[in-house]
Amino acid sequence: MSTQEHPTHSATPADDLPAADGSQAETPSPDALMEAGAQRIAELEAELEEMKNRWMRAEAETQNVRHRAKRDVDDARQYAVQSFAKDVAEAAENLKRGLDAMPAAGTSEIIDKLRDGFLGVERSFLGLLERNGIKATDPTGAMFDPNLHQAMAEQETAEHPPGTVIQAWSQAWTLHGRLLRPAMVVVAKAPATAG
């Protein structure tokens, strides 16, 4: 038999450390350590999920800001000339009124040549406006649309359904689909019944 004694309890460094209150600290059981570890993992996973949700919301908000900014820039680019476009539409209306006021074709050779020249200028001018998003629409025969037309008068008639534009004093002008100037129109209404 050996002269050395075998201890029945192996000492761990944690057993030798005193607890905060001065007493000897107890070693947590393996189940308690596993439970504490699982709880910490669950806390960290919940924190990770919350951070992931915050990041996704922030990313979505950033995307929305980008889309809004792009739309604002596009709108500014398309509609920055709106005031100028209104003036140009008025000039086109005046050109049309001037052409309508000219003497009838066949009056004289000079008048016919002038009319043809002015009609060519008008066609070219309207084409240039359309290429830049400024469009004129003649509403004659269409149903009255308060978004595009301004009713200047109503006229009783049985020839057209009520609410139809029977005469346009001017055209509706739009810039990339946005109204610049409403058409000034005369709208049909049902004839009064004799009673």
CYANA upper distance limits for C-alpha pairs under 8 A (distance plus 0.5 A):
 11 ALA  CA     15 ASP  CA      6.94
 11 ALA  CA     16 ASP  CA      8.20
 12 THR  CA     16 ASP  CA      7.50
 13 PRO  CA     17 LEU  CA      7.34
 14 ALA  CA     25 ALA  CA      7.84
 14 ALA  CA     27 THR  CA      7.51
 15 ASP  CA     24 GLN  CA      7.42
 15 ASP  CA     25 ALA  CA      7.03
 15 ASP  CA     26 GLU  CA      7.56
 15 ASP  CA     27 THR  CA      7.67
 16 ASP  CA     24 GLN  CA      7.74
 17 LEU  CA     24 GLN  CA      6.99
 17 LEU  CA     25 ALA  CA      7.15
 18 PRO  CA     22 GLY  CA      5.95
 18 PRO  CA     23 SER  CA      6.01
 18 PRO  CA     24 GLN  CA      5.01
 18 PRO  CA     25 ALA  CA      6.22
 19 ALA  CA     23 SER  CA      5.70
 19 ALA  CA     24 GLN  CA      5.78
 19 ALA  CA     25 ALA  CA      5.09
 28 PRO  CA     32 ALA  CA      6.57
 28 PRO  CA     33 LEU  CA      6.96
 29 SER  CA     33 LEU  CA      6.80
 30 PRO  CA     34 MET  CA      6.60
 31 ASP  CA     35 GLU  CA      6.56
 32 ALA  CA     36 ALA  CA      6.52
 33 LEU  CA     37 GLY  CA      6.52
 34 MET  CA     38 ALA  CA      6.53
 35 GLU  CA     39 GLN  CA      6.55
 36 ALA  CA     40 ARG  CA      6.65
 37 GLY  CA     41 ILE  CA      6.64
 38 ALA  CA     42 ALA  CA      6.65
 39 GLN  CA     43 GLU  CA      6.72
 40 ARG  CA     44 LEU  CA      6.64
 41 ILE  CA     45 GLU  CA      6.53
 42 ALA  CA     46 ALA  CA      6.60
 43 GLU  CA     47 GLU  CA      6.63
 44 LEU  CA     48 LEU  CA      6.51
 45 GLU  CA     49 GLU  CA      6.60
 46 ALA  CA     50 GLU  CA      6.69
 47 GLU  CA     51 MET  CA      6.66
 48 LEU  CA     52 LYS  CA      6.54
 49 GLU  CA     53 ASN  CA      6.66
 50 GLU  CA     54 ARG  CA      6.68
 51 MET  CA     55 TRP  CA      6.54
 52 LYS  CA     56 MET  CA      6.64
 53 ASN  CA     57 ARG  CA      6.67
 54 ARG  CA     58 ALA  CA      6.57
 55 TRP  CA     59 GLU  CA      6.52
 56 MET  CA     60 ALA  CA      6.59
 57 ARG  CA     61 GLU  CA      6.61
 58 ALA  CA     62 THR  CA      6.61
 59 GLU  CA     63 GLN  CA      6.67
 60 ALA  CA     64 ASN  CA      6.69
 61 GLU  CA     65 VAL  CA      6.66
 62 THR  CA     66 ARG  CA      6.69
 63 GLN  CA     67 HIS  CA      6.74
 64 ASN  CA     68 ARG  CA      6.59
 65 VAL  CA     69 ALA  CA      6.51
 66 ARG  CA     70 LYS  CA      6.59
 67 HIS  CA     71 ARG  CA      6.58
 68 ARG  CA     72 ASP  CA      6.53
 69 ALA  CA     73 VAL  CA      6.61
 70 LYS  CA     74 ASP  CA      6.58
 71 ARG  CA     75 ASP  CA      6.51
 72 ASP  CA     76 ALA  CA      6.48
 73 VAL  CA     77 ARG  CA      6.56
 74 ASP  CA     78 GLN  CA      6.60
 75 ASP  CA     79 TYR  CA      6.24
 75 ASP  CA     80 ALA  CA      8.23
 76 ALA  CA     80 ALA  CA      5.68
 78 GLN  CA    176 HIS  CA      7.75
 79 TYR  CA    175 LEU  CA      7.84
 79 TYR  CA    176 HIS  CA      8.50
 81 VAL  CA     85 ALA  CA      6.41
 82 GLN  CA     86 LYS  CA      6.74
 82 GLN  CA    175 LEU  CA      7.67
 82 GLN  CA    180 LEU  CA      7.82
 83 SER  CA     87 ASP  CA      7.10
 84 PHE  CA     88 VAL  CA      6.73
 85 ALA  CA     89 ALA  CA      6.55
 85 ALA  CA    134 ILE  CA      7.53
 85 ALA  CA    175 LEU  CA      7.85
 85 ALA  CA    180 LEU  CA      8.04
 86 LYS  CA     90 GLU  CA      6.79
 86 LYS  CA    180 LEU  CA      6.34
 86 LYS  CA    181 ARG  CA      7.46
 87 ASP  CA     91 ALA  CA      6.81
 88 VAL  CA     92 ALA  CA      6.76
 89 ALA  CA     93 GLU  CA      6.74
 89 ALA  CA    134 ILE  CA      8.44
 89 ALA  CA    173 TRP  CA      7.31
 89 ALA  CA    181 ARG  CA      8.46
 90 GLU  CA     94 ASN  CA      6.71
 91 ALA  CA     95 LEU  CA      6.70
 92 ALA  CA     96 LYS  CA      6.79
 92 ALA  CA    122 GLU  CA      8.09
 92 ALA  CA    125 PHE  CA      8.22
 92 ALA  CA    126 LEU  CA      8.07
 93 GLU  CA     97 ARG  CA      6.71
 93 GLU  CA    170 SER  CA      7.71
 93 GLU  CA    171 GLN  CA      8.48
 94 ASN  CA     98 GLY  CA      6.62
 95 LEU  CA     99 LEU  CA      6.79
 95 LEU  CA    122 GLU  CA      7.68
 96 LYS  CA    100 ASP  CA      6.65
 96 LYS  CA    122 GLU  CA      8.10
 97 ARG  CA    101 ALA  CA      6.65
 98 GLY  CA    102 MET  CA      7.03
 99 LEU  CA    115 ARG  CA      7.54
 99 LEU  CA    118 PHE  CA      7.68
 99 LEU  CA    119 LEU  CA      8.09
102 MET  CA    115 ARG  CA      8.03
103 PRO  CA    107 THR  CA      7.29
103 PRO  CA    111 ILE  CA      7.84
105 ALA  CA    111 ILE  CA      7.77
105 ALA  CA    112 ASP  CA      6.18
105 ALA  CA    115 ARG  CA      8.28
106 GLY  CA    111 ILE  CA      8.36
106 GLY  CA    112 ASP  CA      6.94
107 THR  CA    111 ILE  CA      7.26
107 THR  CA    112 ASP  CA      7.87
108 SER  CA    112 ASP  CA      6.75
109 GLU  CA    113 LYS  CA      6.74
110 ILE  CA    114 LEU  CA      6.65
111 ILE  CA    115 ARG  CA      6.52
112 ASP  CA    116 ASP  CA      6.62
113 LYS  CA    117 GLY  CA      6.61
114 LEU  CA    118 PHE  CA      6.61
115 ARG  CA    119 LEU  CA      6.50
116 ASP  CA    120 GLY  CA      6.69
117 GLY  CA    121 VAL  CA      6.83
118 PHE  CA    122 GLU  CA      6.58
119 LEU  CA    123 ARG  CA      6.64
120 GLY  CA    124 SER  CA      6.66
121 VAL  CA    125 PHE  CA      6.46
122 GLU  CA    126 LEU  CA      6.54
123 ARG  CA    127 GLY  CA      6.60
124 SER  CA    128 LEU  CA      6.68
125 PHE  CA    129 LEU  CA      6.79
126 LEU  CA    130 GLU  CA      6.67
126 LEU  CA    135 LYS  CA      8.41
127 GLY  CA    131 ARG  CA      6.72
128 LEU  CA    132 ASN  CA      7.06
129 LEU  CA    133 GLY  CA      6.95
129 LEU  CA    134 ILE  CA      5.47
129 LEU  CA    135 LYS  CA      7.22
130 GLU  CA    134 ILE  CA      5.43
130 GLU  CA    135 LYS  CA      5.77
133 GLY  CA    174 THR  CA      8.29
133 GLY  CA    175 LEU  CA      5.82
133 GLY  CA    176 HIS  CA      5.40
134 ILE  CA    173 TRP  CA      7.44
134 ILE  CA    174 THR  CA      6.16
134 ILE  CA    175 LEU  CA      5.04
134 ILE  CA    176 HIS  CA      7.03
135 LYS  CA    173 TRP  CA      6.11
135 LYS  CA    174 THR  CA      5.81
135 LYS  CA    175 LEU  CA      6.99
135 LYS  CA    176 HIS  CA      8.34
136 ALA  CA    171 GLN  CA      6.47
136 ALA  CA    172 ALA  CA      6.08
136 ALA  CA    173 TRP  CA      5.07
136 ALA  CA    174 THR  CA      7.11
137 THR  CA    171 GLN  CA      6.01
137 THR  CA    172 ALA  CA      5.66
137 THR  CA    173 TRP  CA      6.99
138 ASP  CA    168 ALA  CA      7.60
138 ASP  CA    170 SER  CA      8.20
138 ASP  CA    171 GLN  CA      5.49
138 ASP  CA    172 ALA  CA      7.09
138 ASP  CA    183 ALA  CA      8.34
139 PRO  CA    143 MET  CA      8.47
139 PRO  CA    149 HIS  CA      8.47
139 PRO  CA    165 VAL  CA      7.04
139 PRO  CA    168 ALA  CA      7.03
139 PRO  CA    171 GLN  CA      7.29
139 PRO  CA    172 ALA  CA      7.77
139 PRO  CA    183 ALA  CA      7.81
139 PRO  CA    185 VAL  CA      8.47
140 THR  CA    165 VAL  CA      5.76
140 THR  CA    166 ILE  CA      6.14
140 THR  CA    167 GLN  CA      6.11
140 THR  CA    168 ALA  CA      6.29
141 GLY  CA    164 THR  CA      6.56
141 GLY  CA    165 VAL  CA      5.78
141 GLY  CA    166 ILE  CA      6.31
141 GLY  CA    167 GLN  CA      8.38
142 ALA  CA    164 THR  CA      6.23
142 ALA  CA    165 VAL  CA      6.13
143 MET  CA    163 GLY  CA      6.24
143 MET  CA    164 THR  CA      4.88
143 MET  CA    165 VAL  CA      6.40
144 PHE  CA    149 HIS  CA      7.07
144 PHE  CA    163 GLY  CA      6.03
144 PHE  CA    164 THR  CA      6.13
144 PHE  CA    165 VAL  CA      6.23
144 PHE  CA    187 VAL  CA      7.47
145 ASP  CA    149 HIS  CA      6.09
146 PRO  CA    150 GLN  CA      6.96
147 ASN  CA    179 LEU  CA      8.42
147 ASN  CA    182 PRO  CA      8.26
148 LEU  CA    172 ALA  CA      6.67
148 LEU  CA    179 LEU  CA      7.31
148 LEU  CA    181 ARG  CA      8.40
148 LEU  CA    182 PRO  CA      5.53
148 LEU  CA    183 ALA  CA      6.92
149 HIS  CA    172 ALA  CA      7.31
149 HIS  CA    182 PRO  CA      5.37
149 HIS  CA    183 ALA  CA      5.13
149 HIS  CA    184 MET  CA      6.63
149 HIS  CA    185 VAL  CA      7.10
150 GLN  CA    182 PRO  CA      6.41
150 GLN  CA    183 ALA  CA      6.36
150 GLN  CA    184 MET  CA      5.52
150 GLN  CA    185 VAL  CA      6.58
151 ALA  CA    184 MET  CA      6.59
151 ALA  CA    185 VAL  CA      5.54
151 ALA  CA    186 VAL  CA      6.35
151 ALA  CA    187 VAL  CA      7.00
152 MET  CA    184 MET  CA      6.57
152 MET  CA    185 VAL  CA      6.12
152 MET  CA    186 VAL  CA      6.28
153 ALA  CA    185 VAL  CA      7.56
153 ALA  CA    186 VAL  CA      5.36
153 ALA  CA    187 VAL  CA      6.87
154 GLU  CA    186 VAL  CA      6.02
154 GLU  CA    187 VAL  CA      5.24
154 GLU  CA    188 ALA  CA      6.20
154 GLU  CA    189 LYS  CA      6.74
155 GLN  CA    186 VAL  CA      7.37
155 GLN  CA    187 VAL  CA      6.68
155 GLN  CA    188 ALA  CA      5.56
155 GLN  CA    189 LYS  CA      6.27
156 GLU  CA    188 ALA  CA      6.35
156 GLU  CA    189 LYS  CA      5.31
156 GLU  CA    190 ALA  CA      6.00
156 GLU  CA    191 PRO  CA      5.24
156 GLU  CA    192 ALA  CA      7.98
157 THR  CA    188 ALA  CA      6.62
157 THR  CA    189 LYS  CA      6.73
157 THR  CA    190 ALA  CA      6.47
157 THR  CA    191 PRO  CA      6.08
158 ALA  CA    190 ALA  CA      6.95
158 ALA  CA    191 PRO  CA      6.84
160 HIS  CA    164 THR  CA      7.00
160 HIS  CA    166 ILE  CA      8.05
160 HIS  CA    188 ALA  CA      6.98
161 PRO  CA    188 ALA  CA      7.29
161 PRO  CA    189 LYS  CA      7.80
161 PRO  CA    190 ALA  CA      7.83
162 PRO  CA    187 VAL  CA      8.05
162 PRO  CA    188 ALA  CA      5.49
162 PRO  CA    189 LYS  CA      4.86
162 PRO  CA    190 ALA  CA      5.97
163 GLY  CA    187 VAL  CA      6.26
163 GLY  CA    188 ALA  CA      5.88
163 GLY  CA    189 LYS  CA      6.70
164 THR  CA    187 VAL  CA      6.09
164 THR  CA    188 ALA  CA      5.82
164 THR  CA    189 LYS  CA      8.45
165 VAL  CA    185 VAL  CA      6.84
165 VAL  CA    186 VAL  CA      6.32
165 VAL  CA    187 VAL  CA      5.05
165 VAL  CA    188 ALA  CA      6.76
166 ILE  CA    185 VAL  CA      8.08
166 ILE  CA    186 VAL  CA      6.36
166 ILE  CA    187 VAL  CA      6.23
166 ILE  CA    188 ALA  CA      6.61
167 GLN  CA    185 VAL  CA      6.23
167 GLN  CA    186 VAL  CA      5.60
167 GLN  CA    187 VAL  CA      7.74
168 ALA  CA    183 ALA  CA      7.28
168 ALA  CA    184 MET  CA      6.41
168 ALA  CA    185 VAL  CA      4.89
168 ALA  CA    186 VAL  CA      6.83
169 TRP  CA    183 ALA  CA      7.70
169 TRP  CA    184 MET  CA      5.73
169 TRP  CA    185 VAL  CA      6.19
169 TRP  CA    186 VAL  CA      8.28
170 SER  CA    183 ALA  CA      5.63
170 SER  CA    184 MET  CA      5.73
170 SER  CA    185 VAL  CA      7.70
171 GLN  CA    182 PRO  CA      7.63
171 GLN  CA    183 ALA  CA      5.01
171 GLN  CA    184 MET  CA      7.50
172 ALA  CA    179 LEU  CA      8.10
172 ALA  CA    180 LEU  CA      8.26
172 ALA  CA    181 ARG  CA      6.28
172 ALA  CA    182 PRO  CA      5.20
172 ALA  CA    183 ALA  CA      4.58
172 ALA  CA    184 MET  CA      8.32
173 TRP  CA    179 LEU  CA      6.64
173 TRP  CA    180 LEU  CA      5.84
173 TRP  CA    181 ARG  CA      5.56
173 TRP  CA    182 PRO  CA      6.96
173 TRP  CA    183 ALA  CA      7.88
174 THR  CA    178 ARG  CA      5.63
174 THR  CA    179 LEU  CA      4.84
174 THR  CA    180 LEU  CA      5.47
174 THR  CA    181 ARG  CA      7.46
175 LEU  CA    179 LEU  CA      6.88
175 LEU  CA    180 LEU  CA      6.85
